[in-house]
Amino acid sequence: MTGFDSKTHWQDVYATKATTAVSWYQETPAPSLDLLQLTGAGPETGIIDIGGGASILVDTLLGLGYGDLSVLDISPTALEAAQARLGRSAGKVEWIVADVTEWRPERSYDIWHDRAAFHFLVEESSRSAYVERLRSALPVGGHVIIGTFAPDGPEKCSGLIVQRYDARSLGTALGAGFRLIDSRRYDHLTPWRAVQHFHFGTFCREA
């Protein structure tokens, strides 16, 4: 996508639309919570939410007692919205402004969570860079949860073409060393009541 500036795009999205007016808004992040529970996550589990933006997942996890949370997004505006919403509790979270394909992780995490970020990486080079960061940040025994549009989901989101996945194609994209432990579909209802078909794949990293 020659000349495309992803940071500018997402800055514009979050600057012009309310958090509750974007298609990916959820009142309750039910599938993510279910899958975090499936991995055995607890209060001390290190969790990073990739492309978390202004999502309320971090609010929910804080309310449940999770204490080692990080949120990464390319848009400072999105993260600032989440911090303003959380108030003093925002200080309990590590906020990372970065393009995940260029980011250099400074620590490891027990769980890598990504709802609707990976499917925007339509170029092989971008996907390879993402997986490189994933492998750098997730040790053996860690879990990765990735939610993308399913094969029968939308072909575009926020005006951008996406790459759709099922369990097999997602596993292929991640490459060797990731064992699938759960695959499920999820029908997301947008704020304007449209149904979007998602696939969530949960993998454990193996040696």
BASENU-694081 format. One line per 10 residues: number of its first residue (from 1); for each residue y, x, z of N, C-alpha, C. Coordinates in Angstrom, 1 decimal. Example, Ala and Ser with C-alpha at 12.3 -4.5 7.8 and 13.67 -1.06 7.14 Angstrom:
2
1) -5.7,13.2,7.8,-4.5,12.3,7.8,-3.3,13.2,7.8  -2.2,12.8,7.1,-1.1,13.7,7.1,0.0,12.9,7.9 $
! end
This chain:
207
1) -1.2,0.9,0.0,0.0,0.0,0.0,1.2,0.9,0.0  1.6,1.4,-1.2,2.6,2.4,-1.3,4.0,1.8,-0.8  4.7,2.6,0.0,6.0,2.2,0.4,6.0,1.2,1.6  4.8,0.8,2.0,4.8,-0.2,3.1,5.0,0.5,4.4  5.9,-0.1,5.3,6.1,0.5,6.6,5.6,-0.5,7.6  4.4,-0.2,8.2,3.8,-1.2,9.1,4.6,-1.4,10.4  5.3,-0.4,10.9,6.1,-0.5,12.1,7.2,-1.5,11.8  7.9,-1.3,10.7,9.0,-2.2,10.4,8.5,-3.7,10.2  7.4,-3.8,9.6,6.8,-5.2,9.4,6.6,-5.9,10.7  5.9,-5.2,11.7,5.6,-5.8,12.9,6.8,-5.9,13.8 $
11) 7.8,-5.0,13.7,9.0,-5.2,14.5,9.7,-6.5,14.0  9.8,-6.7,12.7,10.4,-7.9,12.2,9.7,-9.2,12.6  8.3,-9.1,12.7,7.6,-10.3,13.1,7.9,-10.7,14.5  7.9,-9.7,15.4,8.1,-10.0,16.8,9.6,-10.2,17.1  10.5,-9.7,16.3,11.9,-10.0,16.5,12.4,-11.3,16.0  11.6,-11.9,15.1,12.0,-13.2,14.5,11.2,-14.4,14.9  10.0,-14.1,15.5,9.2,-15.3,15.9,8.9,-15.2,17.4  8.8,-16.4,18.0,8.5,-16.5,19.4,7.0,-16.1,19.6  6.7,-15.6,20.8,5.3,-15.1,21.1,4.3,-16.3,20.8  4.8,-17.5,21.2,3.9,-18.6,21.0,3.9,-19.2,19.6 $
21) 4.6,-18.6,18.7,4.7,-19.2,17.3,4.0,-18.4,16.3  3.3,-17.3,16.7,2.5,-16.5,15.8,1.1,-17.0,15.7  0.4,-16.8,14.6,-0.9,-17.5,14.3,-1.9,-17.0,15.3  -1.8,-15.8,15.9,-2.8,-15.2,16.7,-2.6,-15.6,18.2  -1.6,-16.4,18.5,-1.3,-16.7,19.9,-2.5,-17.5,20.5  -2.9,-17.2,21.7,-3.9,-17.9,22.5,-3.4,-18.2,23.9  -3.6,-19.4,24.3,-3.2,-19.8,25.7,-4.2,-19.2,26.7  -5.4,-19.1,26.3,-6.5,-18.5,27.1,-7.3,-17.6,26.2  -7.4,-16.3,26.5,-8.2,-15.3,25.7,-9.6,-15.4,26.0  -10.2,-16.6,25.8,-11.6,-16.9,26.3,-12.6,-15.9,25.7 $
31) -12.7,-15.7,24.4,-13.7,-14.8,23.8,-13.6,-13.4,24.4  -12.4,-12.9,24.5,-12.3,-11.5,25.1,-12.7,-11.4,26.5  -12.4,-12.4,27.3,-12.8,-12.4,28.7,-14.4,-12.5,28.8  -15.0,-13.4,28.0,-16.4,-13.5,28.0,-17.1,-12.1,27.7  -16.5,-11.4,26.7,-17.2,-10.2,26.2,-16.9,-9.1,27.2  -15.8,-9.1,27.8,-15.5,-8.1,28.9,-16.5,-8.2,30.0  -16.8,-9.5,30.4,-17.8,-9.8,31.4,-19.2,-9.3,31.0  -19.5,-9.5,29.7,-20.8,-9.1,29.1,-21.0,-7.6,29.3  -19.9,-6.8,29.1,-20.0,-5.4,29.3,-20.2,-4.9,30.7  -19.9,-5.8,31.7,-20.0,-5.4,33.1,-18.7,-4.9,33.6 $
41) -17.6,-5.2,32.9,-16.3,-4.6,33.4,-16.0,-5.1,34.8  -15.3,-4.3,35.5,-14.9,-4.6,36.9,-13.5,-4.1,37.1  -13.0,-4.3,38.3,-11.6,-3.9,38.7,-11.2,-2.5,38.3  -12.1,-1.5,38.4,-11.8,-0.1,38.2,-12.1,0.3,36.7  -12.6,-0.6,35.9,-12.9,-0.3,34.5,-11.6,0.1,33.7  -11.7,1.2,33.0,-10.5,1.6,32.2,-10.6,0.8,30.9  -9.6,-0.1,30.6,-9.6,-0.9,29.4,-8.3,-0.6,28.6  -8.5,-0.4,27.3,-7.3,-0.3,26.4,-7.4,-1.4,25.4  -6.2,-2.1,25.3,-6.1,-3.2,24.3,-5.4,-2.7,23.1  -6.1,-2.5,22.0,-5.5,-2.0,20.8,-4.8,-3.1,20.0 $
51) -3.5,-2.9,19.6,-2.8,-3.9,19.0,-2.5,-5.1,19.8  -2.4,-4.9,21.1,-2.2,-5.9,22.1,-0.9,-6.7,22.0  0.1,-6.1,21.4,1.4,-6.7,21.2,1.9,-7.5,22.4  2.2,-8.8,22.2,2.7,-9.6,23.3,1.6,-10.5,23.8  0.3,-10.2,23.6,-0.8,-11.0,24.0,-0.8,-11.2,25.5  -1.3,-12.3,25.9,-1.4,-12.6,27.4,-2.7,-12.1,28.0  -3.5,-11.4,27.2,-4.7,-10.9,27.8,-4.4,-10.0,29.0  -3.4,-9.2,28.9,-3.1,-8.2,30.0,-2.7,-9.0,31.2  -2.0,-10.1,31.1,-1.6,-11.0,32.2,-2.8,-11.5,32.9  -3.7,-12.0,32.1,-4.9,-12.6,32.6,-5.8,-11.6,33.4 $
61) -5.9,-10.4,32.8,-6.7,-9.3,33.5,-6.1,-8.9,34.8  -4.8,-8.8,34.8,-4.1,-8.4,36.0,-4.4,-9.5,37.1  -4.3,-10.7,36.7,-4.5,-11.8,37.6,-6.0,-11.9,38.2  -6.9,-11.3,37.4,-8.3,-11.2,37.8,-8.6,-10.0,38.6  -7.6,-9.1,38.8,-7.8,-8.0,39.7,-8.1,-6.7,39.0  -8.0,-6.6,37.6,-8.3,-5.4,36.9,-7.1,-4.4,37.1  -7.4,-3.2,37.4,-6.3,-2.3,37.8,-6.1,-1.1,36.9  -6.9,-0.9,35.9,-6.7,0.3,35.0,-6.6,-0.2,33.5  -5.4,-0.7,33.2,-5.1,-1.4,31.9,-4.1,-0.6,31.1  -4.4,-0.5,29.8,-3.4,0.1,28.9,-3.3,-0.9,27.7 $
71) -2.1,-1.0,27.1,-1.9,-1.8,25.9,-1.2,-0.9,24.9  -1.8,-0.8,23.7,-1.2,0.0,22.6,-0.7,-1.0,21.5  0.5,-0.7,21.0,0.9,-1.5,19.8,2.0,-0.7,19.1  2.0,-0.9,17.8,3.0,-0.2,17.0,4.4,-0.7,17.1  4.6,-1.9,17.7,5.9,-2.6,17.8,6.4,-2.5,19.3  7.5,-1.7,19.5,8.1,-1.7,20.8,8.6,-3.1,21.2  9.1,-3.9,20.3,9.6,-5.2,20.6,8.5,-6.1,21.2  7.3,-6.0,20.6,6.1,-6.7,21.2,5.8,-6.3,22.6  5.8,-5.0,22.9,5.4,-4.6,24.2,6.5,-4.9,25.2  7.8,-4.8,24.7,8.9,-5.2,25.6,8.8,-6.7,26.0 $
81) 8.4,-7.5,25.1,8.2,-9.0,25.4,7.2,-9.2,26.5  6.1,-8.4,26.3,5.0,-8.5,27.3,5.5,-8.0,28.7  6.2,-6.9,28.7,6.7,-6.4,30.0,7.7,-7.3,30.6  8.6,-7.9,29.8,9.6,-8.9,30.4,8.9,-10.1,31.0  7.8,-10.5,30.3,7.1,-11.7,30.8,6.4,-11.3,32.2  5.9,-10.1,32.3,5.1,-9.7,33.5,6.0,-9.4,34.6  7.3,-9.0,34.4,8.2,-8.6,35.4,7.7,-7.3,36.2  7.7,-7.4,37.5,7.3,-6.2,38.3,5.9,-5.8,38.0  5.0,-6.7,37.6,3.6,-6.4,37.4,3.4,-5.5,36.2  4.5,-5.4,35.3,4.4,-4.6,34.1,4.2,-3.1,34.5 $
91) 4.6,-2.7,35.7,4.5,-1.4,36.2,3.0,-1.0,36.5  2.1,-2.0,36.5,0.7,-1.7,36.8,0.0,-1.3,35.5  0.7,-1.4,34.4,0.0,-1.2,33.0,0.6,0.0,32.3  -0.2,0.7,31.6,0.3,1.8,30.8,0.6,1.2,29.4  1.8,1.3,28.9,2.3,0.8,27.7,2.4,1.9,26.7  1.7,1.8,25.5,1.7,2.9,24.6,2.3,2.4,23.2  3.4,2.9,22.8,4.0,2.6,21.5,3.4,3.6,20.5  2.5,3.1,19.6,1.9,4.1,18.6,1.2,3.3,17.5  1.1,3.9,16.4,0.2,3.5,15.3,-1.1,4.0,15.7  -2.1,3.2,15.9,-3.4,3.6,16.3,-4.1,4.6,15.4 $
101) -3.7,4.6,14.1,-4.3,5.5,13.2,-3.7,6.9,13.3  -2.6,7.1,14.0,-1.9,8.4,14.2,-1.9,8.8,15.7  -2.3,7.9,16.5,-2.2,8.2,18.0,-3.2,9.3,18.4  -2.8,10.0,19.4,-3.7,11.1,20.0,-4.0,10.7,21.4  -5.2,10.1,21.7,-5.5,9.7,23.1,-5.5,10.8,24.0  -4.9,10.6,25.2,-4.8,11.6,26.2,-5.8,11.5,27.3  -6.6,10.4,27.3,-7.6,10.2,28.3,-8.7,9.4,27.6  -9.8,9.1,28.4,-10.8,8.3,27.9,-10.8,6.9,28.5  -11.4,6.0,27.9,-11.5,4.6,28.4,-12.9,4.1,28.4  -13.2,3.2,29.3,-14.5,2.6,29.4,-14.7,1.5,28.3 $
111) -13.6,0.8,28.0,-13.7,-0.3,27.0,-12.5,-0.2,26.1  -12.8,-0.3,24.8,-11.8,-0.3,23.7,-11.8,-1.8,23.2  -10.8,-2.5,23.4,-10.7,-3.9,23.0,-9.7,-4.0,21.9  -10.1,-4.7,20.8,-9.2,-4.9,19.7,-9.4,-6.3,19.1  -8.4,-7.2,19.3,-8.5,-8.5,18.7,-7.5,-8.6,17.6  -8.0,-8.5,16.4,-7.1,-8.8,15.2,-6.2,-7.6,14.8  -6.6,-6.4,15.1,-5.8,-5.3,14.6,-6.6,-4.5,13.5  -7.9,-4.3,13.8,-8.7,-3.5,12.8,-8.7,-4.1,11.4  -8.7,-5.5,11.4,-8.8,-6.1,10.0,-7.6,-5.9,9.1  -6.5,-5.4,9.7,-5.4,-5.1,8.8,-5.5,-3.7,8.1 $
121) -6.5,-2.9,8.5,-6.7,-1.6,7.9,-7.6,-1.8,6.6  -7.0,-2.0,5.5,-7.7,-2.2,4.3,-8.0,-1.0,3.5  -7.4,0.1,3.8,-7.7,1.4,3.1,-8.7,2.2,3.9  -9.6,2.8,3.2,-10.7,3.6,3.9,-10.1,4.7,4.7  -9.0,5.3,4.3,-8.4,6.4,5.1,-7.9,5.9,6.4  -7.3,4.7,6.4,-6.8,4.2,7.7,-8.0,3.8,8.6  -9.1,3.2,8.1,-10.2,2.9,8.9,-10.9,4.2,9.5  -10.9,5.2,8.7,-11.5,6.5,9.2,-10.7,7.0,10.3  -9.4,7.0,10.1,-8.5,7.5,11.2,-8.6,6.7,12.5  -8.8,5.4,12.3,-9.0,4.5,13.5,-10.2,4.9,14.2 $
131) -11.3,5.0,13.5,-12.6,5.3,14.1,-12.6,6.7,14.8  -11.9,7.6,14.2,-11.7,9.0,14.8,-11.1,8.9,16.1  -10.0,8.0,16.2,-9.4,7.8,17.6,-10.3,7.1,18.5  -11.0,6.2,18.0,-12.0,5.5,18.9,-13.0,6.4,19.5  -13.6,7.3,18.6,-14.5,8.2,19.1,-13.9,9.2,20.1  -12.7,9.6,19.9,-12.0,10.5,20.8,-11.8,9.9,22.2  -11.5,8.5,22.2,-11.2,7.9,23.4,-12.3,7.2,24.2  -13.4,7.0,23.5,-14.5,6.3,24.1,-15.7,7.2,24.3  -16.1,7.4,25.6,-17.3,8.3,25.8,-18.6,7.6,25.6  -19.7,8.3,25.6,-21.0,7.7,25.5,-21.2,6.8,26.7 $
141) -21.7,5.6,26.4,-21.8,4.6,27.5,-20.7,3.6,27.5  -19.6,3.9,26.8,-18.5,3.0,26.7,-18.7,1.9,25.7  -17.9,0.9,25.8,-18.0,-0.3,24.9,-16.8,-0.5,24.1  -17.0,-1.0,22.9,-15.9,-1.4,22.0,-16.1,-2.8,21.6  -15.1,-3.6,21.7,-15.1,-5.0,21.4,-14.0,-5.2,20.3  -14.5,-5.6,19.1,-13.5,-5.8,18.0,-13.6,-7.2,17.4  -12.5,-7.9,17.4,-12.5,-9.2,16.8,-11.7,-9.2,15.5  -12.3,-9.6,14.4,-11.7,-9.7,13.1,-11.9,-11.0,12.5  -11.2,-11.3,11.4,-11.5,-12.5,10.6,-13.0,-12.3,10.1  -13.7,-13.4,10.2,-15.1,-13.5,9.7,-15.1,-13.6,8.1 $
151) -16.2,-13.4,7.5,-16.3,-13.4,6.0,-15.7,-14.7,5.4  -15.7,-15.8,6.1,-15.1,-17.0,5.6,-13.8,-17.3,6.3  -13.2,-16.3,6.9,-11.9,-16.5,7.5,-10.8,-16.3,6.5  -9.5,-16.3,7.0,-8.4,-16.1,6.1,-8.4,-14.7,5.4  -7.9,-14.7,4.2,-7.8,-13.5,3.4,-6.6,-12.7,3.7  -5.6,-13.4,4.3,-4.3,-12.8,4.6,-3.9,-13.3,6.0  -3.1,-12.4,6.7,-2.4,-12.8,7.9,-1.1,-12.2,8.0  -0.1,-12.9,8.4,1.3,-12.4,8.4,1.8,-11.8,7.1  1.3,-12.4,6.0,1.6,-12.0,4.7,0.9,-10.7,4.2  -0.1,-10.2,5.0,-0.8,-9.0,4.6,-2.2,-9.3,4.3 $
161) -2.8,-8.6,3.4,-4.2,-8.7,3.0,-5.0,-8.1,4.2  -6.1,-8.8,4.5,-7.0,-8.2,5.6,-8.4,-7.9,5.0  -9.1,-7.2,5.8,-10.6,-6.9,5.5,-11.4,-7.7,6.5  -12.3,-8.6,5.9,-13.1,-9.5,6.8,-14.4,-8.8,7.1  -15.0,-9.2,8.2,-16.2,-8.6,8.7,-17.3,-9.5,9.3  -18.5,-9.1,9.2,-19.6,-9.7,10.0,-20.2,-8.5,10.8  -21.2,-8.8,11.6,-21.8,-7.7,12.4,-22.2,-6.5,11.6  -22.9,-6.7,10.5,-23.4,-5.6,9.7,-22.3,-4.7,9.1  -21.3,-5.4,8.5,-20.2,-4.6,7.9,-19.3,-3.9,8.9  -19.2,-4.5,10.1,-18.4,-3.9,11.1,-19.1,-2.7,11.7 $
171) -20.4,-2.8,11.9,-21.2,-1.7,12.3,-21.2,-0.5,11.3  -21.2,-0.9,10.0,-21.1,0.2,9.0,-19.7,0.9,9.0  -18.7,0.1,9.3,-17.3,0.7,9.4,-17.2,1.6,10.6  -17.9,1.3,11.7,-17.8,2.2,12.8,-18.7,3.4,12.7  -19.8,3.3,12.0,-20.6,4.5,11.7,-21.7,4.7,12.8  -22.3,5.8,12.7,-23.5,6.1,13.6,-23.0,6.3,15.0  -23.9,5.9,15.9,-23.6,6.1,17.3,-23.1,4.9,18.1  -23.0,3.8,17.4,-22.5,2.5,18.0,-23.6,1.5,17.9  -24.2,1.0,19.0,-25.3,0.0,19.0,-24.7,-1.4,19.3  -25.0,-2.3,18.3,-24.5,-3.6,18.5,-25.2,-4.3,19.7 $
181) -24.5,-4.9,20.6,-25.1,-5.6,21.7,-24.8,-7.1,21.7  -23.7,-7.5,20.9,-23.4,-8.9,20.8,-22.6,-9.1,19.5  -22.9,-10.2,18.9,-22.2,-10.7,17.7,-22.0,-12.2,17.8  -20.8,-12.6,17.6,-20.5,-14.0,17.7,-19.3,-14.5,16.9  -19.4,-15.7,16.5,-18.3,-16.3,15.7,-17.4,-17.0,16.7  -16.1,-17.1,16.4,-15.2,-17.9,17.2,-14.2,-18.5,16.3  -13.9,-19.8,16.5,-13.0,-20.6,15.7,-11.7,-20.7,16.5  -10.7,-19.9,16.1,-9.4,-19.9,16.7,-8.5,-21.0,16.2  -7.8,-21.7,17.1,-6.9,-22.7,16.7,-5.5,-22.2,16.8  -4.8,-22.1,15.7,-3.4,-21.6,15.7,-2.5,-22.6,16.3 $
191) -1.2,-22.2,16.7,-0.3,-23.1,17.3,0.0,-24.3,16.4  -0.2,-24.2,15.1,0.0,-25.4,14.2,-1.3,-26.1,13.9  -2.4,-25.8,14.7,-3.6,-26.6,14.7,-4.5,-26.2,13.5  -4.3,-25.1,12.8,-5.2,-24.7,11.8,-6.3,-23.9,12.4  -7.5,-24.0,11.8,-8.7,-23.2,12.3,-8.9,-21.9,11.5  -9.0,-20.8,12.3,-9.3,-19.5,11.7,-10.6,-19.0,12.2  -11.5,-18.7,11.3,-12.8,-18.2,11.7,-12.8,-16.7,11.9  -13.2,-16.4,13.2,-13.2,-15.0,13.6,-14.7,-14.5,13.8  -14.9,-13.2,13.8,-16.1,-12.6,14.2,-15.8,-11.6,15.3  -16.5,-11.6,16.4,-16.4,-10.6,17.4,-17.7,-9.8,17.5 $
201) -17.5,-8.5,17.4,-18.7,-7.6,17.6,-18.5,-6.7,18.8  -19.5,-6.6,19.6,-19.4,-5.7,20.8,-20.5,-4.7,20.6  -20.1,-3.4,20.8,-21.0,-2.3,20.6,-20.9,-1.3,21.8  -22.0,-0.7,22.0,-22.1,0.4,23.1,-22.2,1.7,22.4  -21.4,2.7,22.8,-21.5,4.0,22.2,-22.6,4.8,22.7  -23.4,5.3,21.8,-24.6,6.1,22.2,-24.4,7.5,21.7  -25.2,8.4,22.3,-25.2,9.8,21.9,-25.5,10.0,20.4 $
! end
